[in-house]
Amino acid sequence: MDNEKYSVNQHSVGNILNWVDTGAIAIPEMQRPFVWNSTKVRDLVDSLYSGFPVGYLITWQNDQVTLRDGTSSKARQIIIDGQQRITALTTALMGQLVVNKDYKHVRIQIAFDPITERFETYTPVMKNNPVWIRDVATIMDPAVDIFTLVNEYMERNPEADQKVVQRSIARLLDIKTKQVGIIQLASELDIETVTEIFIRINSKGVVLNAADFAMSKIASYGEFGSNLRKYIDYFCHLAVAPHFWELLQENDADFAATDYAQRIRWLKDDADDLYDPTYRDVIRVVALAEFGRARIEALVSQLSGRDPETKRFDDALVSRSFDALERGVDAVTNKFAFTQFTMIIRSAGYINSSMITSSNAMNFAYGLFLRLRRDGGLAQGEIQRIVRRWFVLSMLTGRATGSFETQFEQDIRRIREVGAARYLATLEASELSEGFWTEGLPMNLNSSSNRSPYFKAFLAAQVKKQSRGFLSKHITVPNMLDGMGDIHHIFPQDYLRKHGISDRAEINQVANFVLTETGINIAVSNLAPADYMARVRSQVDSKRVSIGEITDSADLATNLAESAVPASIEFSTIEDYQGFLETRRRLMAAAIHDYYESL
């Protein structure tokens, strides 16, 4: 390849499938759920049959390295683009199994009608229809004799035109000679360059994910790497679907017998969905906690044996990196660590996944928790305080969004230099100044999205204080977030529209939102705040409930304060709407400020 970054060559489908069969091309995704449906598999086979182009495959040379057991890995190509196409061909033309969404090994069987030259996904309905060759994979064996095949078909379909049948079957067998372009990227290229080349070549503009590179590298590291990759995949799947444990035992008995499986067995009884990390999240947390890296590309470099600083190849670095990777994954999946971390997040008032608007904020907080726990020197209570405040600070300042990797790199470096507690105090002084609380946060609360991290922080503040819902006497915000309440408009939507406010963004201001019981929401209907509050005031005087159950004046004032609703709501009509929003934003910001100081 000389100094070229890549080479382009044409290879037959048959050769490519043979390379897959012998391991010369690694397709790690074959052990992960196959996302194509059977129609796409059928269409791919039909395209090859018709002589249509099926796109280039992109591979990256994986160097031969010493494996954990002292043996050498194969120097083989890792598929960077084209995993789904190759996997589709292996199941359709070679009869191999693919892994479905339940991680069960299944066949996608493609049938062929040589009379009409039509391909279809095989169904049992075709079993008694003689026109169908029920499985094209059965006739792709080089030992199959075309004349015998045609004669057998004609015996079943004596009225068919033999020349047509013979020509169609010959074209079908010819699929294995069709040429497919392979762009082979040089082994010395770093992940950033590989990504850049991929984006420039790929007409769909798909951006490569560094975690996918990492998972490919992991899977290519012999049997140890294959199991380690499954360890990550199965952990993530079990976190979402605990019942999958039974399917895992049934469909992957070899892995179920490993120590890895026992380490994640606890998830079969875990129904908590506050934090269900994807494999990308796991890789990122491991990079942060074990490698001290925010950029997954640096992790990939180390798994490849390249020092991310010197760019030099070191075979011994591969083994050390995989050992560190295993330690990192063990730490992430550890039941005690995982449940302790989610407990910390819950203690900050974030009690369900709908409140988490940034997965990267969770990832960094978990990585920070694992680092502090591993390094020692801090009491458990201090670790909890730092992680809790760091997470909420990240949600309030957006430091885990945008160019978060650059931010994370700086954070890790500063934590290493001055310690987590001192660095956190510096961030609080600079990013959560008095101006943030009195001006910046009220401005940020000028939003119409109930996914706003600032609105979620307000709800977390209510959870932390065990605040009751708007006009509720007993039902708390935590109860409502568990599905017992509604987001209610203090100034009802229909009321605002009837009085000339039609803009959705203006109606759906988060400062117009409260959590309340469904029954209270219905009772309020489309009344002006002054009107429904008059009914509440009347029930305080008469002790006969009409809206909610509050019958005490002091309790009503406390309840309004719990939702940061100004007392002036009792007399508010349409003319007061804009002033109400401004006042409530400031009250909400003050509540969030008090909440943060309590963490």
C-alpha positions in Angstrom: 0.0 0.0 0.0 3.1 2.2 0.3 2.2 5.6 1.7 -1.4 5.5 0.6 -4.0 5.7 3.3 -6.2 3.1 1.6 -6.4 0.8 -1.4 -9.5 -0.1 -3.5 -9.9 -3.5 -5.0 -12.7 -5.6 -6.5 -13.4 -9.0 -5.0 -16.0 -11.7 -5.7 -18.9 -12.4 -3.3 -17.6 -15.9 -3.0 -14.1 -14.8 -2.0 -15.5 -12.4 0.6 -17.7 -15.1 2.1 -14.8 -17.5 2.2 -12.7 -14.8 4.1 -15.5 -14.5 6.6 -15.7 -18.3 7.0 -12.0 -18.5 7.6 -11.7 -15.4 9.8 -9.6 -13.3 7.5 -12.3 -10.7 7.8 -13.7 -10.1 11.3 -17.3 -9.2 11.6 -17.9 -8.6 15.3 -21.4 -7.5 14.8 -22.4 -11.1 13.9 -22.6 -11.7 17.6 -24.9 -8.7 18.1 -28.5 -8.2 17.1 -29.0 -8.1 13.4 -31.0 -5.0 12.6 -32.0 -5.7 9.0 -35.4 -7.2 8.4 -35.8 -10.1 6.0 -37.1 -7.8 3.2 -33.7 -6.0 3.1 -31.9 -9.3 3.0 -34.1 -10.4 0.1 -33.5 -7.1 -1.7 -29.7 -7.4 -1.4 -29.7 -10.9 -2.9 -32.0 -9.7 -5.7 -29.7 -6.7 -6.4 -26.7 -9.1 -6.8 -28.8 -11.4 -9.0 -29.8 -8.4 -11.2 -26.2 -7.0 -11.4 -27.0 -3.9 -9.4 -24.2 -2.3 -7.3 -24.4 -3.0 -3.6 -21.9 -0.4 -2.4 -18.4 -0.6 -1.2 -17.2 -2.4 1.9 -14.7 -0.6 4.1 -12.2 -2.5 6.2 -9.4 -1.6 8.5 -6.3 -3.7 9.0 -6.0 -5.1 12.5 -2.4 -5.8 13.4 -1.3 -9.2 14.7 -0.8 -8.8 18.5 0.0 -11.1 21.4 -3.2 -12.3 23.1 -3.8 -12.6 26.8 -2.9 -16.3 26.7 0.4 -15.7 25.0 -0.7 -16.8 21.5 -0.8 -14.4 18.5 -3.9 -13.0 17.0 -4.5 -13.1 13.3 -3.7 -10.0 11.3 -7.1 -9.6 9.7 -9.5 -7.0 8.4 -12.1 -5.5 10.6 -15.3 -4.4 8.8 -15.9 -0.7 9.3 -18.8 -0.3 6.9 -20.8 -3.2 5.5 -21.4 -5.4 8.5 -25.1 -5.7 7.8 -24.6 -6.5 4.1 -22.0 -9.2 4.8 -24.1 -10.7 7.7 -27.1 -10.7 5.3 -25.1 -12.6 2.7 -23.8 -15.1 5.2 -27.3 -16.1 6.3 -28.9 -16.0 2.9 -26.1 -17.6 0.8 -24.2 -19.7 3.4 -27.1 -20.7 5.7 -25.4 -19.3 8.8 -27.4 -18.1 11.8 -27.8 -14.5 12.8 -28.6 -13.1 16.2 -32.1 -11.5 16.6 -33.2 -8.9 19.1 -33.5 -11.6 21.8 -30.0 -12.7 21.1 -31.4 -15.9 19.7 -29.7 -17.5 16.7 -32.0 -17.7 13.8 -31.9 -18.2 10.0 -33.2 -15.7 7.4 -34.1 -18.0 4.6 -34.5 -16.6 1.1 -36.6 -18.6 -1.5 -36.3 -18.2 -5.3 -38.8 -18.8 -8.1 -36.7 -19.4 -11.3 -39.7 -19.2 -13.5 -40.5 -15.6 -12.5 -37.0 -14.8 -11.2 -38.5 -13.6 -7.9 -37.0 -13.7 -4.5 -39.1 -13.8 -1.3 -38.5 -14.5 2.4 -39.4 -18.2 2.9 -42.6 -18.9 4.8 -44.2 -22.3 5.5 -46.9 -21.5 3.0 -44.3 -22.1 0.3 -43.5 -25.6 1.5 -46.1 -27.3 -0.8 -45.6 -24.9 -3.8 -43.2 -26.7 -6.2 -42.2 -23.5 -8.0 -40.1 -22.3 -5.1 -36.5 -23.3 -4.4 -37.1 -22.9 -0.7 -33.5 -22.0 0.4 -31.0 -20.5 -2.0 -28.2 -21.4 0.4 -28.8 -25.1 -0.3 -27.7 -24.7 -3.9 -24.7 -22.5 -3.4 -22.4 -25.4 -2.5 -19.7 -25.8 -5.3 -20.4 -29.5 -5.2 -24.0 -28.9 -6.4 -24.5 -30.0 -10.1 -26.6 -27.5 -12.0 -27.9 -30.1 -14.4 -29.1 -32.3 -11.6 -30.7 -29.3 -10.0 -32.5 -28.3 -13.1 -33.7 -31.8 -13.8 -35.1 -32.2 -10.2 -36.8 -28.8 -10.6 -38.4 -29.8 -13.9 -39.7 -33.1 -12.4 -41.6 -31.0 -9.8 -42.7 -28.4 -12.5 -43.1 -30.3 -15.8 -44.9 -27.4 -17.4 -42.1 -24.9 -16.8 -39.8 -23.8 -19.7 -36.6 -25.7 -19.0 -34.4 -23.1 -20.8 -35.8 -20.3 -18.6 -35.3 -22.4 -15.4 -31.7 -23.4 -16.4 -30.8 -19.8 -17.2 -32.3 -18.5 -14.0 -30.5 -21.0 -11.8 -27.3 -20.4 -13.6 -27.7 -16.6 -12.9 -28.5 -17.4 -9.2 -25.3 -19.5 -8.9 -23.4 -16.7 -10.6 -24.1 -14.4 -7.6 -20.9 -15.7 -6.0 -18.8 -14.4 -8.9 -20.3 -10.8 -8.7 -17.7 -8.2 -7.8 -17.9 -6.0 -4.7 -15.5 -3.2 -4.1 -13.5 -3.2 -0.8 -11.8 -0.1 0.5 -9.0 -1.3 2.7 -7.7 1.2 5.2 -4.0 1.1 6.3 -3.3 -0.4 9.7 -1.1 2.6 10.7 -4.0 5.0 10.5 -5.3 6.4 13.7 -9.0 6.3 14.5 -9.5 10.0 13.8 -8.1 9.5 10.2 -10.2 6.4 9.7 -13.3 8.3 10.7 -12.5 11.2 8.4 -12.0 8.8 5.5 -15.2 7.0 6.3 -17.2 10.2 6.3 -15.7 11.4 3.0 -16.3 8.0 1.3 -19.8 7.3 2.7 -22.3 9.1 0.6 -25.0 8.7 3.3 -23.0 11.0 5.6 -23.1 8.5 8.4 -20.8 9.5 11.3 -18.8 6.6 12.8 -19.1 6.2 16.5 -15.9 5.7 18.4 -17.5 3.2 20.7 -18.2 1.0 17.7 -14.5 1.0 16.9 -13.8 0.1 20.5 -16.3 -2.8 20.4 -14.8 -4.1 17.1 -11.3 -3.9 18.6 -12.5 -5.8 21.7 -14.1 -8.5 19.7 -11.0 -9.0 17.5 -8.9 -9.9 20.6 -9.3 -13.6 20.5 -11.8 -15.6 22.6 -11.1 -13.3 25.6 -12.1 -10.3 23.6 -15.2 -12.0 22.2 -16.4 -12.8 25.7 -15.5 -9.4 27.0 -17.6 -7.8 24.3 -20.5 -10.1 25.1 -20.1 -9.1 28.7 -20.7 -5.5 27.8 -23.5 -6.2 25.4 -25.4 -8.6 27.8 -25.0 -6.2 30.7 -26.7 -3.4 28.7 -29.4 -5.7 27.5 -30.2 -7.1 30.9 -30.3 -3.6 32.4 -33.2 -2.9 30.1 -34.8 -6.4 30.1 -34.1 -8.5 33.2 -36.1 -11.4 31.8 -33.4 -11.7 29.1 -31.4 -13.8 31.6 -33.4 -16.9 30.8 -32.9 -16.3 27.1 -29.2 -15.8 27.6 -28.9 -19.1 29.3 -30.9 -20.8 26.6 -29.3 -19.1 23.5 -25.7 -18.7 24.7 -24.9 -21.5 27.0 -21.1 -21.1 26.6 -21.2 -17.5 27.8 -23.7 -18.4 30.5 -21.0 -20.7 31.9 -18.4 -17.9 32.2 -17.6 -15.8 35.3 -18.7 -12.8 33.3 -22.2 -14.1 33.2 -22.2 -14.6 37.0 -21.0 -11.0 37.5 -24.1 -9.6 35.8 -26.5 -12.3 37.0 -27.8 -9.8 39.6 -29.6 -7.8 36.9 -32.2 -10.6 36.4 -33.8 -9.4 39.6 -33.3 -5.7 39.0 -36.3 -3.6 37.8 -34.7 -0.2 38.2 -34.6 1.8 35.0 -33.1 5.1 36.3 -29.8 4.4 34.5 -29.8 1.8 31.7 -26.4 2.4 30.0 -25.9 1.5 26.4 -22.6 -0.2 25.3 -21.5 3.3 24.2 -22.1 4.6 27.7 -20.2 1.6 29.3 -17.2 2.2 27.0 -17.3 5.9 27.9 -17.5 5.3 31.7 -14.6 2.8 31.5 -12.5 5.2 29.5 -13.1 7.9 32.2 -12.8 5.7 35.3 -10.1 3.3 34.3 -8.1 5.1 31.6 -8.6 8.7 32.7 -9.7 9.5 29.1 -12.7 11.4 27.9 -12.1 10.6 24.2 -12.9 7.0 23.3 -10.5 7.3 20.4 -7.7 7.3 22.9 -9.0 4.1 24.4 -9.1 2.5 20.9 -5.5 3.6 20.3 -4.4 1.8 23.5 -6.4 -1.3 22.7 -4.6 -1.2 19.3 -1.2 -1.0 21.0 -0.6 2.6 20.1 0.3 5.0 22.9 -2.1 7.9 22.5 0.6 10.4 23.4 3.7 9.1 21.5 1.7 7.4 18.7 4.2 4.5 18.9 3.1 0.9 18.7 3.8 -1.3 21.7 2.7 -4.9 21.6 2.8 -5.1 25.4 0.4 -2.1 25.7 -2.4 -4.2 24.1 -2.3 -6.8 26.9 -2.1 -4.1 29.6 -5.0 -2.2 28.0 -7.2 -5.2 27.8 -6.5 -6.0 31.4 -7.4 -2.5 32.4 -10.5 -2.7 30.2 -11.7 -5.8 32.0 -11.1 -4.2 35.4 -13.1 -1.2 34.2 -16.0 -3.2 32.9 -16.0 -5.2 36.2 -16.2 -1.9 38.1 -19.1 -0.6 35.9 -21.1 -3.8 36.2 -20.5 -4.4 39.9 -23.8 -4.6 41.7 -22.8 -2.6 44.8 -21.1 0.2 42.8 -24.0 0.4 40.3 -26.7 0.5 42.9 -24.8 2.9 45.2 -24.4 5.3 42.2 -28.1 5.2 41.3 -28.9 5.7 45.0 -26.8 8.9 44.9 -28.6 10.2 41.9 -32.0 9.4 43.5 -30.9 11.2 46.7 -30.5 14.3 44.5 -34.2 14.1 43.6 -33.7 12.5 40.1 -35.9 9.5 40.8 -36.8 8.2 37.3 -35.2 8.2 33.8 -37.6 10.8 32.4 -35.8 13.4 34.6 -32.4 12.6 33.1 -31.9 14.8 30.1 -28.2 14.1 29.6 -26.8 10.6 29.4 -23.3 12.1 29.3 -23.9 13.8 32.6 -24.8 10.4 34.1 -21.7 8.8 32.5 -19.3 11.3 33.8 -20.8 11.2 37.3 -20.6 7.4 37.3 -17.0 7.6 36.0 -16.2 10.1 38.7 -17.8 7.9 41.4 -15.8 4.9 40.3 -12.5 6.8 40.2 -13.0 8.3 43.7 -14.1 5.0 45.1 -11.0 3.2 43.5 -8.5 5.9 44.5 -9.5 6.0 48.2 -8.7 8.9 50.5 -12.3 10.2 50.8 -15.0 9.1 53.1 -18.0 7.5 51.5 -20.2 10.4 52.5 -17.8 12.9 50.9 -17.8 10.9 47.7 -21.6 10.9 47.6 -21.6 14.7 48.2 -19.2 15.4 45.4 -20.9 13.1 42.9 -24.4 14.4 43.7 -23.4 18.1 43.4 -21.3 17.4 40.3 -24.2 15.7 38.5 -26.7 18.5 39.3 -24.1 21.2 38.4 -23.6 19.4 35.0 -27.4 19.4 34.5 -27.7 23.1 35.3 -24.7 24.3 33.3 -24.8 22.0 30.2 -21.2 21.1 30.6 -22.1 17.5 29.5 -23.5 18.8 26.1 -21.9 20.2 23.0 -18.1 19.7 22.9 -18.4 17.7 26.1 -15.3 15.5 25.4 -13.0 18.6 25.5 -14.7 19.6 28.7 -14.4 16.2 30.2 -10.7 16.0 29.4 -10.1 19.3 31.2 -12.2 18.1 34.1 -10.2 14.9 34.5 -6.9 16.7 34.3 -7.9 19.2 36.9 -9.4 16.5 39.3 -6.1 14.7 39.0 -4.1 17.9 39.7 -6.1 19.4 42.6 -8.6 16.8 43.7 -12.3 16.5 43.1 -13.5 18.5 46.1 -11.3 21.5 45.4 -12.0 21.5 41.7 -15.8 21.2 42.3 -15.6 24.2 44.6 -13.8 26.2 41.9 -16.5 25.3 39.4 -19.3 26.2 41.8 -17.7 29.6 42.4 -17.2 30.3 38.7 -20.3 28.7 37.1 -22.9 29.0 39.8 -22.2 32.5 40.9 -24.9 34.7 42.4 -25.5 36.1 38.9 -26.3 32.6 37.7 -29.0 32.1 40.3 -30.6 35.5 40.1 -30.4 36.2 36.4 -29.0 33.3 34.4 -31.3 30.6 35.7 -34.5 32.6 35.5 -33.6 33.3 31.9 -32.9 29.6 31.2 -36.4 28.8 32.7 -37.9 30.9 29.9 -38.5 27.7 27.9 -41.5 25.8 26.5 -39.9 22.3 26.7 -40.9 20.1 29.6 -37.7 18.3 28.8 -35.8 21.4 29.9 -33.0 20.4 32.3 -33.9 23.5 34.4 -37.5 22.4 34.8 -36.3 18.9 35.6 -34.0 20.4 38.3 -37.0 22.2 39.7 -38.9 18.9 39.9 -35.8 17.3 41.5 -35.9 20.1 44.1 -39.5 19.3 44.8 -38.7 15.6 45.2 -35.8 16.3 47.5 -38.2 18.3 49.8 -41.0 15.8 49.4 -43.2 18.7 48.2 -46.8 18.0 47.5 -48.5 18.5 44.2 -50.2 21.7 43.3 -53.3 22.0 45.5 -52.8 18.5 46.9 -53.0 17.8 50.6 -51.3 14.4 50.7 -50.0 13.4 47.3 -46.4 14.3 46.8 -44.4 15.1 43.7 -42.4 11.8 44.0 -45.8 10.0 43.9 -46.8 11.9 40.8 -43.6 11.3 39.0 -44.3 7.6 39.5 -47.4 8.0 37.3 -50.1 9.3 39.6 -50.2 12.9 38.4 -50.3 15.3 35.4 -48.4 18.3 34.2 -51.0 21.0 34.7 -51.1 24.5 33.2 -51.6 27.0 36.0 -53.2 29.2 33.4 -55.2 26.6 31.5 -54.4 26.1 27.8 -58.0 26.6 26.7 -58.4 29.7 28.9 -55.3 31.3 27.3 -56.5 30.5 23.8 -59.9 32.0 24.4 -58.2 35.2 25.5 -56.1 35.6 22.4 -52.9 33.7 23.3 -52.5 31.0 20.6 -48.7 30.6 20.4 -47.8 27.1 21.8 -44.4 28.3 23.1 -46.1 31.0 25.1 -48.8 28.8 26.4 -46.4 25.9 27.3 -43.9 27.9 29.3 -42.4 25.7 32.0 -43.2 28.5 34.4 -46.8 27.7 33.7 -46.3 24.1 34.6 -47.0 22.3 37.9 -47.5 18.7 38.8 -50.9 18.0 40.1 -53.4 15.2 40.6 -55.5 14.2 37.6 -58.7 14.9 39.6 -57.6 18.4 40.4 -56.6 19.0 36.8 -60.1 18.0 35.7 -61.8 20.2 38.4 -59.8 23.2 37.3 -60.8 22.7 33.7 -60.4 25.9 31.7 -61.1 28.4 34.6 -59.0 31.5 35.1 -56.7 31.1 38.1 -58.7 33.7 40.0 -61.8 31.7 39.5 -60.6 28.3 40.5 -58.6 29.7 43.4 -61.8 31.4 44.6 -63.3 27.9 44.8 -60.3 26.7 46.8 -60.6 29.7 49.1 -64.3 29.0 49.5 -63.6 25.4 50.5 -61.1 26.7 53.1 -63.8 28.8 54.6 -66.6 26.1 54.3 -64.5 23.0 54.9 -66.4 21.4 52.0 -63.9 20.2 49.4 -64.3 21.1 45.8 -60.8 21.1 44.3 -58.3 18.9 46.1 -58.5 18.5 49.9 -56.9 21.6 51.3 -59.2 23.2 53.9 -56.7 25.3 55.9 -55.4 28.8 54.9 -51.9 28.3 56.2 -51.7 24.9 54.5 -52.8 26.5 51.2 -50.0 29.1 51.5 -47.5 26.4 52.2 -48.7 24.3 49.3 -48.3 27.3 46.8 -44.8 27.9 48.1 -44.0 24.2 47.6 -44.7 24.6 43.9 -43.1 28.1 43.8 -46.4 29.6 42.8 -46.8 33.2 43.8 -49.6 34.0 46.2 -50.9 36.5 43.7 -52.3 33.6 41.7 -55.4 33.9 43.8 -56.3 37.1 41.9 -54.7 36.4 38.5 -56.4 36.8 35.2 -55.2 37.1 31.6 -53.8 40.6 32.1 -51.4 39.2 34.7 -50.0 36.2 32.7 -46.7 37.7 31.6 -46.0 39.2 35.0 -46.9 35.9 36.6 -44.4 34.0 34.4 -41.6 36.4 35.2 -42.3 36.2 39.0 -42.6 32.4 39.0 -39.3 31.9 37.1 -37.5 33.8 39.8 -39.3 31.8 42.5 -38.4 28.5 40.7 -34.8 29.6 40.4 -34.7 30.5 44.1 -36.1 27.0 45.0 -33.4 25.3 42.8 -30.7 27.4 44.4 -31.9 26.4 47.9 -32.0 22.8 46.7 -28.5 22.8 45.3 -27.1 24.2 48.6 -28.8 21.4 50.4 -27.1 18.6 48.4 
